[in-house]
């Protein structure tokens, strides 16, 4: 295609004044409506199995039946699970502010929390989740980037960093169907994480299993259980795990939860008890009644898979057809999760995103998936295919591919 | 009555093995059931007035119609209101941790937040709310007690303290139907608060209006609007206000919110945006649909008043009958709120609570309403009459009065 042909094609689309959003990991109405049955619950059934009236105060860290529902998602016991409010992000933020102000355990409280130990650092495998990085940035925590491949982060570098520098207090991990790359950590990577011996005794892994049950194939990848592996290495207190139903039921109307060793959870429960009297048990009950049990979640995720699989297939197909033959970018075909991470040629990401925007397609800002919004090679773009209906997604991806070509001066 | 008669009476009740709870400010089933109509909402009506689909991400600080519902409770505009999760206590805790880690405004961020300024202090009018004090204690904030009378806290002392000591960063206030005394701050006290000129430029009033609409009479006390008064004194950023529907609809299943100057709220919204993507809009919608508008809340509180008034009357009647003639204690008859604060004779509170406990009546621990659980005169007991049904409450108060007499060696 000549330059003028491509530009004509672009201008023609631009004139349609489209308004397509591929910027965030939001489900579409096609997914949220699958949970509409929850919207008139709990009705008259507001009593928990143990007789507790869920309309009143009490139960700090989650109803037993809600723990039974969510515990299998992370592979933990009730003692190792804390159910929070509507947001796992908030539980991560609170875990960090708590660690900063009071520490991570009774044993380390003498050191006064991270905030009293001078400047501290987190390791950030890249590309990663922008909201993880903005928590660190907002709290003045320095971020060290580490690269990733299809097996997970560069463990050689991580092992070296944490063993040498006791100002490194944490690392952000999205171990299954990672945001944005879609990769899942290999068993070896998980085991090496579990065996880390950080110099800082108040270091924690922030293990965000946001997409733990969000499979796109019928043969789901199995992530090794980090807490089990940590226990094997006498390292049980190393990890905080997080997940939520935001992308199972309703984003903002779901239930967030975290898991860790009983020792960690007891410390967190104690300090959480100063912060709140308890979380929203009625919403927990709503989820329990809607799903029945973990099998209900698995069946529900199959329905979501049916909606999302064609969207991911469409993105990959169009990328394969339009860009692969011309070496205009690389990507990984994810087996689950919410994103496709596109690595274009160096220096082209910002221009591509800008061209898309002018043609009515909003993408995540280029660089957003790097700490300080700084993609040193200016080449990564996160594609979020879940929100637009399939036909709109096709249009958006056509615009995306034209924009990539224009940004590469490829005609 | 002779000593042996009184002891016999006590032993007789003890043998009944009662199990009565007057320990916490919990509503009974007689109050929570008034909101049962909310339990099957929102049903199919999940779209906000502005077209927003409440089943998905978005809207950081509250739906416009939820702001319209709650703003009149605190007398503020939408810009001055932030709707949170299910707990106003959590908003208070978060306001403090945020102030500790990032500060209270763009202007004061250079100082690095309270946590970077050495040891800091809060003023605590006593008696007060135990959960306010335990937030301070858990975060290592020193508490300075200030006395209260029927008009509010001792303003002479407060004005002196905050003008001289820039390590004093806040004060806990429950300005209407105070926990536990039931008093409401006089107009003069509110105006003196609004005119405070603290030495610390990052000082804030923590103005907890937990009982703002919880009247027990048909001629409610009107609390002066602190934010309006602060504006008049060119002091708009001085105050954070808090409230929730915990004791309007469902404790733990309600909606918490806070209010402050637009300047304060903008700063909080910015940092709240790092903590969460947004709060539970479906629960906000549920409240909007159930109440219709603020008038619906007022009508609902009348129903609650009908349930609670006889309980408060019963407590006061029994105290008046059994203890007043013998100078065994003093109390204030509240016009609203959730508590009656009993001041016994010096040195008798712990023994009274213990005797009640042995006879099957659980009260709040003696001293709980003072910082560090330390009532220097060991005389205050918080009575929470809302949870027990009326007949049980009568039994509990009989036991209470017998216990007071025994603790005083009064026969």
Interface residues (C-beta under 8 A of the other chain):
Chain A: X24 X26 X27 X29 X32 X33 X35 X36 X39 X40 X41 X42 X43 X44 X46 X53 X54 X55 X56 X57 X58 X59 X85 X86 X87 X89 X90 X93 X94 X97 X100 X101 X102 X115 X116 X131 X134 X135 X138 X139 X140 X246 X250 X251 X252 X253 X271 X274 X275 X276 X277 X278 X279 X280 X281 X282 X283
Chain B: X24 X26 X27 X29 X32 X33 X35 X36 X39 X40 X41 X42 X43 X44 X46 X53 X54 X55 X56 X57 X58 X59 X85 X86 X87 X89 X90 X93 X94 X97 X100 X101 X102 X115 X116 X131 X134 X135 X138 X139 X140 X246 X250 X251 X252 X253 X271 X274 X275 X276 X277 X278 X279 X280 X281 X282 X283
